[in-house]
């Protein structure tokens, strides 16, 4: 038992420093591999949303330093019902809206269901 805590700490330390961010593809693959819904925190789900949107924006680096606020309207399974801009850089907002419409998201965490859309501040 006295070695369990240091070993767990080393695993967390090594995995935390690996530099491999959580990607929506990795989470989707884990869901398929385990044939069940992987419980997501709101933070990890939001991170997967950002990666998914960024992967659908051509040359997203041209928007570096820009901000756009959008409201996502999603079904519980993550399918997009709609998206609307709530302010920010017009070019980034247009690119983000197009990207959202072309995206597939992970199932929405239960804590976010029942809201009038999900606000999302997109900062590059």
KEVEX-405951 format. One record per residue: x, y, z negated of N, C-alpha, C in turn; residue number from 1. Coordinates in Angstrom, 1 decimal. Layout:
REM KEVEX-405951
      n.u      n.v      n.w     ca.u     ca.v     ca.w      c.u      c.v      c.w     k
        X        Y        Z        X        Y        Z        X        Y        Z   NUM
...
This chain:
REM KEVEX-405951
      n.u      n.v      n.w     ca.u     ca.v     ca.w      c.u      c.v      c.w     k
      0.8     -1.2      0.0      0.0      0.0      0.0      0.9      1.3      0.0     1
      2.0      1.2     -0.7      2.8      2.4     -0.8      3.4      2.8      0.6     2
      3.5      1.8      1.5      4.0      2.1      2.9      2.9      2.5      3.9     3
      1.7      2.3      3.5      0.6      2.5      4.4      0.4      4.0      4.7     4
      0.5      4.9      3.7      0.3      6.3      3.9      1.4      6.9      4.8     5
      2.7      6.6      4.5      3.8      7.1      5.4      3.6      6.6      6.8     6
      3.2      5.3      7.0      3.1      4.8      8.3      1.9      5.5      9.1     7
      0.8      5.8      8.4     -0.3      6.5      9.0      0.1      7.9      9.3     8
      0.9      8.5      8.5      1.4      9.9      8.7      2.2      9.9     10.0     9
      3.1      8.9     10.1      4.0      8.8     11.3      3.2      8.6     12.6    10
      2.1      7.8     12.5      1.3      7.6     13.7      0.6      8.9     14.1    11
      0.1      9.6     13.1     -0.5     10.9     13.4      0.5     11.9     13.9    12
      1.6     11.9     13.3      2.7     12.9     13.7      3.1     12.6     15.2    13
      3.4     11.3     15.5      3.8     11.0     16.9      2.7     11.2     17.9    14
      1.5     10.8     17.6      0.4     11.1     18.6      0.1     12.5     18.7    15
      0.2     13.3     17.6      0.0     14.7     17.7      1.0     15.5     18.5    16
      2.2     15.0     18.6      3.3     15.6     19.3      3.5     15.0     20.7    17
      2.6     14.1     21.1      2.9     13.5     22.4      2.7     14.4     23.6    18
      1.9     15.5     23.4      1.7     16.5     24.5      0.7     16.0     25.5    19
      0.0     14.9     25.2     -1.0     14.4     26.1     -2.4     14.9     25.6    20
     -2.9     15.9     26.2     -4.2     16.4     25.8     -5.3     15.4     26.1    21
     -6.4     15.5     25.4     -7.6     14.7     25.6     -8.2     15.2     26.9    22
     -8.4     14.3     27.9     -9.1     14.7     29.1    -10.4     14.1     29.2    23
    -11.3     14.7     30.0    -12.6     14.1     30.1    -12.6     12.8     30.8    24
    -11.6     12.6     31.7    -11.5     11.3     32.4    -11.1     10.2     31.4    25
    -10.2     10.6     30.4     -9.7      9.6     29.4    -10.9      9.2     28.5    26
    -11.7     10.2     28.1    -12.8      9.9     27.2    -13.9      9.1     28.0    27
    -14.1      9.4     29.3    -15.1      8.6     30.1    -14.6      7.2     30.2    28
    -13.3      7.0     30.4    -12.8      5.7     30.6    -12.9      4.9     29.3    29
    -12.7      5.5     28.2    -12.9      4.9     26.9    -14.3      4.4     26.7    30
    -15.3      5.3     27.0    -16.7      4.9     26.9    -17.0      3.7     27.8    31
    -16.5      3.7     29.0    -16.8      2.6     29.9    -16.1      1.3     29.4    32
    -14.9      1.4     28.9    -14.2      0.3     28.4    -14.8     -0.4     27.2    33
    -15.4      0.5     26.3    -16.0      0.0     25.1    -17.5     -0.3     25.3    34
    -18.1      0.1     26.4    -19.5     -0.2     26.7    -20.4      0.4     25.6    35
    -20.0      1.5     25.1    -20.8      2.2     24.1    -20.5      3.7     24.1    36
    -21.3      4.5     23.5    -21.0      5.9     23.4    -20.0      6.1     22.3    37
    -18.9      6.8     22.7    -17.9      7.2     21.7    -18.4      8.4     21.0    38
    -18.4      8.4     19.7    -18.9      9.6     19.0    -17.9     10.7     19.2    39
    -18.4     11.9     19.6    -17.6     13.0     19.9    -17.8     14.1     18.9    40
    -16.8     14.8     18.5    -17.0     16.0     17.7    -17.3     17.1     18.7    41
    -17.9     18.1     18.2    -18.3     19.2     19.1    -17.0     19.8     19.7    42
    -15.9     19.9     18.9    -14.7     20.4     19.5    -14.1     19.5     20.6    43
    -14.1     18.2     20.4    -13.5     17.4     21.5    -14.5     17.4     22.7    44
    -15.8     17.5     22.5    -16.7     17.6     23.6    -16.5     18.9     24.4    45
    -16.3     20.0     23.6    -16.1     21.3     24.3    -14.8     21.3     25.1    46
    -13.8     20.6     24.5    -12.5     20.5     25.2    -12.7     19.7     26.5    47
    -13.4     18.6     26.5    -13.7     17.9     27.7    -14.5     18.7     28.7    48
    -15.4     19.5     28.3    -16.1     20.4     29.2    -15.2     21.4     29.9    49
    -14.3     22.0     29.1    -13.3     22.9     29.7    -12.4     22.2     30.7    50
    -11.9     21.0     30.4    -11.1     20.3     31.4    -11.9     19.9     32.6    51
    -13.1     19.5     32.5    -14.0     19.2     33.6    -14.2     20.4     34.5    52
    -14.5     21.5     33.9    -14.8     22.7     34.7    -13.5     23.2     35.4    53
    -12.4     23.2     34.7    -11.1     23.6     35.3    -10.7     22.7     36.4    54
    -11.0     21.4     36.3    -10.7     20.5     37.4    -11.5     20.7     38.7    55
    -12.6     21.5     38.5    -13.5     21.8     39.7    -13.4     23.2     40.1    56
    -12.4     24.0     39.6    -12.1     25.3     40.1    -10.8     25.2     40.9    57
    -10.9     25.6     42.2     -9.8     25.7     43.0     -8.8     26.8     42.5    58
     -7.6     26.4     42.4     -6.5     27.4     41.9     -7.0     28.2     40.7    59
     -7.3     27.5     39.6     -7.8     28.2     38.4     -6.8     29.2     37.8    60
     -5.5     29.0     38.2     -4.5     29.9     37.6     -4.6     31.3     38.1    61
     -5.3     31.5     39.2     -5.5     32.9     39.7     -6.4     33.7     38.7    62
     -7.1     33.0     37.8     -8.0     33.7     36.9     -7.3     33.8     35.5    63
     -6.0     33.6     35.4     -5.3     33.6     34.1     -5.6     35.0     33.5    64
     -5.9     35.0     32.2     -6.2     36.2     31.4     -7.6     36.7     31.5    65
     -8.4     36.0     32.4     -9.8     36.4     32.6    -10.7     35.7     31.6    66
    -11.9     36.2     31.4    -12.9     35.6     30.5    -14.3     35.6     31.2    67
    -15.0     34.5     30.9    -16.4     34.4     31.4    -17.2     33.7     30.3    68
    -18.4     34.2     30.0    -19.3     33.5     29.1    -20.4     32.9     30.0    69
    -20.7     31.7     29.8    -21.8     31.0     30.5    -22.7     30.3     29.5    70
    -23.9     30.0     29.9    -24.8     29.2     29.1    -25.1     27.9     29.9    71
    -24.7     26.8     29.3    -24.9     25.5     30.0    -26.3     24.9     29.6    72
    -27.0     24.4     30.6    -28.3     23.7     30.3    -28.1     22.3     30.7    73
    -27.9     21.4     29.8    -27.6     20.0     30.1    -28.6     19.1     29.5    74
    -28.8     17.9     30.2    -29.6     16.8     29.7    -28.7     16.1     28.6    75
    -29.4     15.4     27.7    -28.6     14.7     26.7    -27.5     13.8     27.2    76
    -27.7     13.2     28.4    -26.6     12.4     29.0    -25.5     13.2     29.7    77
    -25.6     14.5     29.6    -24.5     15.3     30.2    -24.7     15.8     31.6    78
    -25.8     15.4     32.2    -26.1     15.9     33.6    -26.5     17.4     33.5    79
    -26.1     18.2     34.5    -26.4     19.6     34.5    -27.8     19.9     35.0    80
    -28.5     20.6     34.2    -29.8     21.1     34.6    -29.7     22.5     35.1    81
    -28.8     23.3     34.6    -28.6     24.7     35.1    -27.4     25.3     34.3    82
    -27.1     26.5     34.8    -26.0     27.3     34.2    -26.3     28.7     34.6    83
    -26.0     29.6     33.6    -26.1     31.1     33.9    -25.0     31.8     33.3    84
    -24.6     32.9     34.0    -23.5     33.8     33.5    -24.1     34.7     32.4    85
    -23.3     34.9     31.4    -23.7     35.8     30.4    -22.7     36.9     30.2    86
    -21.8     37.1     31.2    -20.9     38.3     31.2    -19.4     37.8     31.4    87
    -18.6     38.7     31.8    -17.2     38.5     32.0    -16.8     38.8     33.4    88
    -15.6     38.4     33.7    -15.1     38.6     35.1    -16.0     38.0     36.1    89
    -16.5     38.8     37.1    -17.4     38.3     38.1    -16.9     37.2     38.9    90
    -15.6     37.3     39.3    -15.0     36.2     40.2    -14.9     34.9     39.4    91
    -14.4     35.0     38.2    -14.3     33.8     37.4    -15.6     33.2     37.1    92
    -16.6     34.0     36.7    -18.0     33.5     36.4    -18.5     32.8     37.7    93
    -18.4     33.4     38.8    -18.9     32.7     40.1    -18.2     31.4     40.3    94
    -16.8     31.3     40.1    -16.1     30.1     40.2    -16.5     29.1     39.1    95
    -16.8     29.6     37.9    -17.2     28.7     36.8    -18.5     28.1     37.1    96
    -19.5     28.9     37.5    -20.8     28.4     37.8    -20.8     27.4     38.9    97
    -20.1     27.6     40.0    -19.9     26.6     41.0    -19.3     25.3     40.5    98
    -18.3     25.5     39.6    -17.6     24.3     39.1    -18.5     23.5     38.2    99
    -19.3     24.2     37.4    -20.3     23.5     36.5    -21.3     22.7     37.3   100
    -21.8     23.3     38.4    -22.7     22.6     39.2    -22.1     21.3     39.9   101
    -20.8     21.3     40.0    -20.1     20.2     40.6    -19.5     19.2     39.6   102
    -19.8     19.4     38.3    -19.2     18.7     37.2    -20.1     17.6     36.7   103
    -19.5     16.6     36.1    -20.2     15.6     35.3    -19.6     15.6     33.9   104
    -20.5     15.8     32.9    -20.0     16.0     31.6    -20.4     14.7     30.8   105
    -19.6     14.6     29.7    -19.9     13.5     28.7    -21.2     13.8     28.0   106
    -21.9     12.8     27.5    -23.1     13.0     26.7    -22.9     14.1     25.7   107
    -24.0     14.9     25.6    -23.9     16.1     24.6    -24.0     15.6     23.2   108
    -23.1     16.1     22.3    -23.2     15.7     20.9    -24.6     16.0     20.3   109
    -25.1     15.1     19.5    -26.5     15.3     19.0    -26.7     16.6     18.3   110
    -25.6     17.2     17.7    -25.8     18.4     16.9    -26.1     19.6     17.9   111
    -25.8     19.4     19.2    -26.0     20.5     20.1    -27.4     20.4     20.9   112
    -28.0     19.2     20.7    -29.3     19.0     21.4    -30.4     19.9     20.8   113
    -31.3     20.3     21.6    -32.4     21.1     21.2    -32.2     22.6     21.2   114
    -31.0     23.0     21.6    -30.8     24.4     21.7    -31.3     25.0     23.0   115
    -31.4     26.3     23.1    -31.8     26.9     24.3    -30.5     27.1     25.1   116
    -30.0     26.1     25.7    -28.7     26.2     26.4    -27.5     26.1     25.4   117
    -26.4     25.9     25.9    -25.2     25.8     25.1    -24.2     26.9     25.6   118
    -24.0     27.9     24.7    -23.1     29.0     25.1    -21.7     28.5     25.2   119
    -20.9     28.9     26.2    -19.6     28.5     26.3    -18.7     29.7     26.8   120
    -17.7     30.1     26.0    -16.8     31.1     26.4    -15.6     30.5     27.1   121
    -15.5     30.8     28.4    -14.4     30.3     29.2    -13.3     31.3     29.3   122
    -12.2     31.0     28.7    -11.0     31.9     28.7     -9.8     31.2     29.3   123
     -9.3     31.8     30.3     -8.1     31.2     31.0     -6.8     32.0     30.7   124
